[in-house]
Amino acid sequence: MPSSRRAFLKTFLSGTGCFAAAAALPFAPSEPARPNGDADVHFPQGVASGDPTPDSILLWTRVQRADAPTEHPVPLVVQVSRRHDFGTVLAERAPTVTAASDHTARVFVHDLPSDSVLFYRFLAGDGAAASRRGRTRTAPSPDADRPVRFAYASCQAYEAGYYGVYRTLINEDKEAP
């Protein structure tokens, strides 16, 4: 750890080259934004996960009508699986989103295995519309003796193309044991 402000700034500024190089990497989604183009709803902001505990995770999405915004509730189904093809579903919840929440769903899914890589997706319209498939991980149990790494990213200026760092974080995570 740097012991002075000057040492901190030197260390901090030397790391910006890594971020600039990562921003230049191409970032292509692994799946199309609208996998089912004929569906009457879609998921314009994709999916997200967060707040992992050893047995739960928070999952998020926003659903929108393909033609125009709606005031009607939209029933969703969120599925969590160990496999990316969802051959076996570990958990399934059925939230309904409304205009009051801007058709945004935040779902806490409990009773999940600890320290596990999991896949999740949201379905709408009797399964006719599917979100992108998300990948997340539950936290290790409190008594687990294993190293843990954290990543932090900021400045999500989409117009400037600073999303390469996310691809780097994803690739490093996939290569980790």
trRosetta pair geometry for C-beta under 8 A, 3 or more apart (Angstrom, degrees):
i j d omega theta_ij theta_ji phi_ij phi_ji
2 7 3.4 178 -155 114 111 105
2 8 4.1 -173 80 -67 145 61
2 10 7.5 150 -113 51 143 92
2 11 5.4 -147 -48 1 129 137
3 7 6.0 38 42 43 57 151
4 7 4.7 94 54 9 80 101
4 8 6.9 -140 96 -6 42 88
5 8 5.6 -54 -148 36 32 114
5 9 6.3 30 156 -17 66 106
6 9 5.9 -54 -146 37 29 108
6 10 6.3 31 154 -20 63 107
7 10 5.7 -53 -146 36 31 113
7 11 6.3 29 156 -16 65 107
8 11 5.9 -61 -151 39 28 108
8 12 6.0 26 155 -19 66 112
9 12 5.6 -55 -139 40 30 112
9 13 5.9 23 164 -14 67 111
10 13 6.2 -58 -140 41 23 104
10 14 6.3 24 158 -21 60 109
11 14 5.9 -57 -147 33 27 110
11 15 6.8 27 155 -20 60 106
12 15 6.0 -63 -162 31 31 111
12 16 7.5 41 146 -35 62 94
13 16 5.7 -32 -158 4 45 117
14 17 6.8 -36 -180 12 46 109
15 18 5.5 -43 -169 27 61 115
15 19 6.8 55 141 -15 77 101
16 19 5.4 -54 -152 39 46 112
16 20 6.1 48 150 -23 73 102
17 20 5.6 -52 -144 36 33 112
17 21 6.3 33 156 -18 65 105
18 21 5.9 -56 -149 37 29 109
18 22 6.3 28 153 -18 65 108
19 22 5.6 -53 -144 38 33 111
19 23 6.3 38 154 -25 65 104
19 165 6.1 -7 -141 -83 77 126
20 23 5.7 -51 -149 30 31 114
20 24 7.0 30 152 -21 60 103
21 24 5.9 -56 -158 29 35 111
21 25 7.5 48 146 -34 62 92
22 25 5.8 -37 -163 6 43 116
22 164 4.7 169 148 114 62 104
22 165 4.4 72 125 -88 133 65
22 167 7.7 177 -174 61 90 87
22 168 4.5 -54 -139 -22 119 148
23 161 6.5 104 176 115 94 82
23 162 4.9 -36 -127 -127 118 62
23 163 7.6 89 -135 34 69 30
23 164 4.4 155 -129 36 20 120
23 165 6.3 -10 -71 -33 67 87
24 164 6.1 -7 40 -42 26 172
25 164 3.9 130 51 -155 85 119
25 167 5.7 -137 109 75 126 134
25 168 6.6 125 33 -54 155 94
26 164 7.4 49 10 -107 7 101
26 167 7.7 43 95 -20 43 176
27 163 4.9 -94 34 106 170 104
27 164 5.5 -141 -44 -93 111 53
27 166 6.8 57 -128 66 139 99
27 167 4.7 -148 -107 -41 89 128
29 32 7.3 122 97 -99 125 17
29 33 7.0 90 62 -61 167 71
29 132 7.3 -82 -174 -121 127 144
31 35 6.2 -25 170 -75 112 112
31 132 5.1 155 74 -133 128 91
31 133 6.5 106 -18 22 157 88
32 35 5.4 139 67 -84 98 56
33 42 7.6 53 137 176 85 126
33 44 7.6 30 173 -132 119 44
33 46 7.4 -82 -136 -74 81 87
33 132 7.3 -45 -129 -56 39 113
34 37 5.4 85 123 -89 116 64
34 39 7.7 -152 -172 44 99 107
34 42 4.9 -33 -113 -132 105 133
35 130 5.5 -36 63 71 129 100
35 132 7.4 142 -28 -88 115 54
36 39 4.4 62 110 -21 112 115
36 128 6.2 178 146 159 153 59
36 129 5.4 -148 67 -112 127 48
36 130 6.0 96 -8 21 119 82
38 128 7.4 -89 95 178 89 107
39 42 6.5 131 85 -70 112 72
39 66 6.7 147 99 -42 66 134
39 124 7.4 102 177 82 135 94
39 125 5.6 157 -157 56 103 153
39 128 4.6 152 -112 129 97 93
39 129 3.4 137 170 -76 158 91
40 65 6.3 -26 155 -147 81 79
40 66 5.5 -130 -166 16 35 111
40 67 7.3 -34 -157 -3 79 99
40 125 6.0 145 44 -100 92 148
40 128 7.4 38 15 101 78 135
40 129 7.2 -101 50 -44 51 129
41 63 5.3 18 171 179 127 106
41 64 6.6 159 -156 82 80 31
41 65 5.6 -56 -101 -104 73 42
41 66 6.2 -135 -93 -29 17 82
41 74 6.2 115 -109 -144 159 140
41 124 4.8 -57 78 107 138 141
41 125 5.7 172 25 -31 109 120
41 129 4.7 -125 73 13 83 171
42 63 7.4 163 86 -152 24 66
42 64 6.2 -27 65 64 71 81
42 66 5.5 82 -9 -86 104 84
42 129 6.1 -131 -88 -155 45 129
43 46 6.2 94 130 -98 107 17
43 47 6.9 5 159 -52 145 78
43 61 5.4 -38 -145 -173 123 118
43 62 6.7 128 -153 74 70 53
43 63 5.7 -41 -93 -100 72 62
43 64 7.6 138 -105 19 24 78
43 122 6.5 122 -87 69 144 123
43 124 8.0 153 -56 2 96 127
43 129 7.5 148 -24 155 89 111
43 131 4.1 23 4 -111 167 90
43 132 7.0 -132 84 2 132 75
44 62 6.7 -46 52 92 83 105
44 64 5.3 -1 -7 24 115 132
45 61 7.1 164 76 -157 93 56
45 62 4.8 45 31 39 122 115
46 61 7.2 -114 120 -124 33 86
46 131 6.9 108 -160 -173 41 104
46 132 5.2 -17 -142 28 87 129
46 134 7.9 117 162 -78 93 101
47 59 7.0 -18 -172 -170 106 91
47 60 6.7 146 -164 81 58 59
47 61 4.8 -29 -105 -83 73 101
47 120 7.0 -165 165 96 149 99
47 121 7.3 -110 -58 -122 162 45
47 122 6.5 171 -95 -2 119 108
47 131 5.1 95 -51 149 115 138
47 132 5.7 -144 9 66 106 89
47 133 8.0 -63 33 164 146 8
47 134 4.2 -106 102 -53 131 126
48 59 7.6 153 85 -159 48 47
48 60 4.4 -17 63 62 93 111
48 61 7.4 164 20 -72 70 54
48 134 7.2 -164 -81 -123 10 144
49 52 7.5 47 146 -63 106 93
49 57 5.5 -4 -168 169 115 118
49 58 6.5 146 -161 81 59 58
49 59 5.4 -21 -103 -102 83 63
49 60 7.1 -176 -81 17 34 83
49 120 6.8 114 -73 36 126 139
49 134 5.8 141 -26 152 111 139
49 136 3.8 -45 87 -93 165 137
50 57 7.6 132 64 -170 23 78
50 58 5.1 -31 70 67 71 111
50 60 7.3 9 15 -6 102 121
51 56 7.9 -26 118 111 94 96
51 57 7.0 141 81 -153 71 44
51 58 4.2 46 47 2 114 122
51 108 7.9 -51 92 -111 130 95
52 56 7.5 172 -152 90 45 53
52 57 5.2 -6 -106 -104 72 85
52 136 7.0 176 -81 168 118 108
52 137 6.4 -1 -114 95 161 60
52 138 5.3 178 -165 -138 111 38
52 139 4.5 145 124 -35 102 86
53 56 4.8 19 49 49 108 86
53 57 7.5 -153 28 -67 66 47
53 138 7.0 -26 80 -160 40 89
53 139 5.5 -55 -161 29 18 122
54 114 3.8 -8 -170 -113 87 115
54 115 7.2 -12 -136 -27 79 72
54 138 6.1 71 -160 157 26 109
54 139 5.1 -72 -67 80 53 88
54 140 6.6 -23 -105 125 94 20
54 141 4.7 70 -131 -96 145 55
54 142 6.9 -84 -40 -25 140 69
55 110 6.2 34 129 -165 96 68
55 111 6.0 6 173 -96 110 19
55 112 5.4 152 -169 51 50 65
55 113 7.7 -3 -118 -102 68 5
55 114 6.1 -44 -66 -68 64 84
55 138 6.7 49 -87 -163 16 141
56 108 5.8 13 179 -179 125 92
56 109 6.2 170 -150 86 73 49
56 110 4.5 -21 -95 -104 110 61
56 111 7.6 41 -79 1 80 36
56 112 6.1 139 -88 20 31 108
56 138 7.3 111 43 -127 19 109
57 80 7.7 140 53 -117 124 143
57 108 7.6 171 86 -149 32 55
57 109 5.7 -10 58 55 79 96
57 112 6.4 -8 -2 22 98 160
57 118 7.2 -163 4 59 156 139
57 120 7.9 -150 97 -39 136 149
57 136 5.5 109 -162 131 154 147
57 138 6.0 -106 -53 -90 107 77
58 106 6.4 -9 -172 -171 104 90
58 107 7.3 150 -158 78 54 41
58 108 5.5 -30 -99 -95 71 69
58 109 8.0 168 -96 15 22 73
59 78 5.7 144 96 -167 147 148
59 80 7.7 -143 -50 -74 147 108
59 105 7.8 -6 108 117 85 100
59 106 7.6 159 81 -154 47 43
59 107 4.9 -20 62 63 95 94
59 108 8.0 168 18 -88 73 21
59 109 6.2 30 -4 -9 116 114
59 120 5.5 -112 -116 142 140 159
59 122 7.8 165 147 -61 123 101
59 134 7.2 157 -138 65 102 152
59 136 7.6 -120 -91 -20 88 157
60 104 7.2 -4 -165 -178 90 95
60 105 6.8 169 -146 89 44 63
60 106 5.3 -4 -101 -104 85 69
60 107 7.7 -179 -74 21 40 70
61 76 7.6 168 71 -148 125 158
61 78 7.9 172 12 -96 124 112
61 104 7.4 -173 98 -150 38 59
61 105 5.4 3 57 52 78 101
61 122 4.7 -102 26 -10 162 156
61 131 5.5 -76 -127 -101 150 156
62 97 7.9 164 -138 -171 50 163
62 102 6.8 -22 -138 120 119 93
62 103 5.8 88 -166 102 75 83
62 104 4.5 -27 -98 -100 89 75
62 105 7.4 179 -85 15 38 69
63 74 5.2 -133 97 105 138 154
63 76 6.5 -169 -31 -78 147 121
63 97 6.0 142 36 55 111 145
63 103 5.0 -105 65 161 73 114
63 105 7.3 34 -7 -10 102 109
63 122 7.3 -131 -66 132 110 139
63 124 5.5 114 -136 -62 147 157
63 129 7.7 107 -142 112 112 140
64 69 6.6 -51 -153 -103 95 66
64 103 6.1 136 -80 88 58 150
65 68 5.7 -13 92 67 126 42
65 69 6.3 153 35 -119 107 16
65 70 4.7 94 -30 -21 134 110
69 99 7.9 87 167 -116 105 105
70 74 7.4 104 75 -54 130 106
70 99 7.4 -130 106 -71 55 106
70 103 7.8 77 61 -69 86 139
71 99 4.8 -24 -139 -41 57 149
72 99 7.9 74 23 -34 18 105
73 96 5.0 20 175 169 122 112
73 97 6.7 159 -157 81 70 38
73 98 4.8 -33 -100 -92 83 81
74 96 6.9 164 79 -160 38 67
74 97 5.2 -16 59 61 91 91
74 98 7.9 176 18 -80 68 35
74 103 5.9 39 24 -139 127 108
74 124 5.8 -1 168 -146 111 127
75 94 6.7 0 -173 -179 98 95
75 95 8.0 172 -152 100 53 39
75 96 4.9 -33 -100 -104 63 89
75 124 7.1 148 87 -138 53 73
76 94 6.9 171 86 -155 53 50
76 95 5.4 -6 60 69 106 78
76 96 6.9 168 16 -98 75 33
76 97 6.3 37 -12 -7 121 102
76 105 5.7 -73 43 -59 157 160
76 122 5.3 -22 -169 -168 122 104
76 123 6.7 139 -165 72 66 48
76 124 5.3 -37 -105 -85 73 85
77 92 6.3 -6 -175 -170 100 99
77 93 7.3 162 -155 83 53 43
77 94 5.3 -18 -102 -103 71 76
77 122 7.1 148 77 -159 46 54
77 123 4.5 -15 59 58 98 102
77 124 7.7 -180 19 -73 72 40
77 127 7.5 -21 41 -74 132 76
78 92 7.0 166 83 -151 51 50
78 93 5.0 -5 54 57 100 92
78 94 7.8 -164 19 -77 70 30
78 95 6.9 22 -7 13 112 101
78 105 7.3 -172 -50 132 126 142
78 107 5.2 175 25 61 159 163
78 109 7.1 -126 113 -66 125 125
78 120 6.4 9 -178 -175 95 108
78 121 7.3 -180 -147 90 58 36
78 122 5.2 -26 -96 -100 77 72
78 123 7.7 -177 -79 18 30 72
79 86 5.9 48 125 -138 138 128
79 89 5.0 -68 -161 -133 108 120
79 91 7.4 160 -154 87 43 55
79 92 5.1 -7 -104 -104 73 85
79 120 6.5 172 87 -147 50 61
79 121 5.7 -7 54 56 94 81
79 123 7.0 34 -7 -8 109 111
80 89 6.9 98 65 -164 46 74
80 90 5.1 -59 102 63 91 100
80 91 4.3 11 45 52 115 96
80 92 7.5 -153 21 -68 72 46
80 109 5.5 129 -27 159 148 164
80 112 6.7 -63 136 -104 151 121
80 118 5.5 6 -172 171 99 128
80 119 7.3 155 -155 81 51 45
80 120 4.8 -17 -100 -96 70 95
81 84 7.7 178 92 -70 116 13
81 85 7.9 -97 119 71 153 42
81 86 4.5 -179 -14 -116 160 58
81 87 7.2 126 -167 41 141 52
81 88 6.1 138 -144 82 102 56
81 89 5.2 -65 -80 -108 97 48
81 90 5.8 158 -107 0 37 87
81 118 6.9 148 75 -163 31 79
81 119 5.2 -25 67 65 85 95
81 120 7.5 159 20 -83 67 45
82 88 6.7 -3 35 76 97 106
82 90 6.4 91 -28 -41 82 123
82 113 7.9 18 -85 32 113 132
82 116 6.8 -62 -114 173 95 124
82 117 7.6 85 -152 86 67 68
82 118 6.3 -58 -97 -113 45 68
82 119 7.4 53 151 17 7 89
83 86 6.6 -154 85 -50 87 18
83 87 5.1 -8 74 26 148 97
83 88 6.4 82 17 36 117 81
83 119 6.7 -60 98 25 24 131
84 119 4.9 149 -102 -75 53 163
84 133 6.2 80 -158 155 84 152
84 135 7.7 -22 -98 -86 99 104
86 89 6.0 21 -169 -76 87 86
86 119 7.0 -114 -68 97 77 121
86 121 7.0 -64 -66 23 139 125
89 92 5.5 30 153 -52 136 106
90 112 6.5 76 134 -122 139 79
90 113 7.6 -96 -144 -3 150 95
90 118 7.2 -76 33 -135 144 120
91 109 4.9 124 114 -167 152 119
91 110 7.9 153 -124 59 151 40
91 111 6.9 142 -89 75 123 93
91 112 6.5 -65 -20 -80 137 91
93 107 5.3 163 84 -166 149 136
93 109 6.3 -135 -18 -96 129 91
95 105 4.9 134 91 -141 142 118
95 107 5.4 -134 -26 -83 137 113
97 101 5.8 -105 -156 73 85 120
97 103 4.5 88 132 -150 126 51
97 104 6.3 161 -145 47 131 20
97 105 4.9 -93 -69 -61 119 88
98 101 5.8 86 59 20 71 90
98 103 7.0 -132 91 -83 11 57
99 102 7.0 27 -165 -91 43 30
99 103 6.7 -2 -91 -44 41 82
101 104 4.9 -121 145 50 96 81
101 105 7.6 89 119 -72 141 40
105 122 7.0 142 58 -121 143 142
109 112 6.3 64 121 -45 98 122
109 120 7.8 -170 3 -110 158 137
112 116 6.9 -140 155 55 98 125
112 118 6.6 -41 -164 -62 133 157
112 138 5.3 -178 109 -70 120 145
113 116 4.3 60 92 -21 103 148
113 138 6.6 167 91 39 51 148
114 138 5.4 -122 -135 116 38 124
114 139 6.8 -41 -153 86 88 54
114 140 6.1 77 161 -149 107 31
114 141 4.7 51 154 -53 166 82
114 144 7.6 -165 139 -45 130 135
115 137 7.5 2 -156 177 34 99
115 138 6.3 -69 -27 87 19 88
115 139 7.0 -29 -72 132 61 27
115 140 4.2 41 -79 -101 112 66
115 141 6.8 -66 -21 -11 111 70
115 144 6.4 124 -58 -97 143 165
115 146 7.6 79 -129 48 142 151
116 137 6.7 -174 89 -148 35 67
116 138 5.3 22 43 31 78 108
117 135 6.7 -5 -174 -173 96 98
117 136 7.6 161 -154 87 53 35
117 137 5.2 -30 -98 -96 56 91
118 135 7.4 160 85 -154 42 52
118 136 5.5 -23 66 68 90 83
118 137 6.8 153 17 -97 78 34
118 138 6.7 54 -7 -23 123 92
119 133 5.7 -4 -172 178 111 106
119 134 6.8 151 -160 81 57 50
119 135 5.6 -26 -102 -98 70 66
119 136 7.8 150 -97 22 23 72
120 133 7.4 150 74 -162 35 61
120 134 4.8 -22 63 63 87 103
120 135 7.9 172 20 -81 74 22
120 136 6.4 3 4 10 117 116
121 130 5.8 2 170 -170 129 98
121 131 5.4 178 -162 62 74 90
121 132 7.4 -141 -120 103 91 28
121 133 5.0 -41 -74 -107 110 64
121 134 6.8 167 -77 15 52 78
122 130 7.3 152 83 -157 51 51
122 131 4.1 49 48 -3 91 130
123 127 4.8 -11 -174 -106 132 57
123 129 7.0 141 -161 81 52 58
123 130 5.5 -19 -104 -102 73 72
123 131 7.6 -111 -63 4 36 81
124 128 7.4 -58 95 59 61 75
124 129 4.5 -21 64 68 92 112
124 130 8.0 -176 23 -77 69 30
125 128 4.0 -62 111 47 114 107
125 129 4.8 72 31 8 120 99
127 130 7.1 12 -166 -65 60 93
131 134 7.6 -6 117 -25 119 97
140 144 3.8 -95 163 51 120 155
140 146 5.8 -168 -109 52 165 118
140 148 6.8 -129 15 -80 124 115
141 144 4.8 119 57 -32 74 100
149 176 7.7 -140 30 -117 137 152
151 169 4.9 111 179 -134 164 123
153 156 7.6 77 131 -70 103 88
153 165 5.4 156 -123 113 123 130
153 166 6.5 12 -91 -74 177 75
153 169 6.9 -91 -45 -35 128 149
155 162 5.9 -39 118 116 99 160
156 162 6.9 -156 -134 83 29 108
156 163 7.5 48 -145 -86 76 83
157 160 4.0 22 116 23 119 116
157 161 7.9 -22 102 25 85 33
157 162 5.2 60 54 18 86 123
158 161 7.7 41 177 -69 36 32
158 162 7.9 -96 -82 41 21 77
158 163 7.0 28 -118 -45 62 118
161 164 7.4 34 152 -23 83 96
162 165 6.9 1 167 5 76 109
163 166 5.3 -30 -176 20 74 117
163 167 7.3 76 134 -17 76 93
164 167 5.6 -51 -158 33 48 112
164 168 6.5 49 146 -20 72 102
165 168 5.4 -51 -151 36 38 115
165 169 6.4 40 151 -20 68 103
166 169 5.6 -51 -148 36 34 112
166 170 6.3 35 153 -19 66 105
167 170 5.7 -54 -147 38 32 112
167 171 6.2 29 156 -17 66 107
168 171 5.9 -56 -144 39 28 108
168 172 6.3 27 157 -17 64 108
169 172 5.9 -56 -145 38 28 110
169 173 6.3 29 155 -20 63 108
170 173 5.8 -58 -150 36 29 111
170 174 6.4 28 154 -19 65 106
171 174 5.7 -53 -146 36 32 111
171 175 6.3 23 157 -13 65 110
172 175 5.9 -62 -146 42 30 106
172 176 6.5 45 152 -41 64 100
173 176 5.7 -41 -151 10 33 118
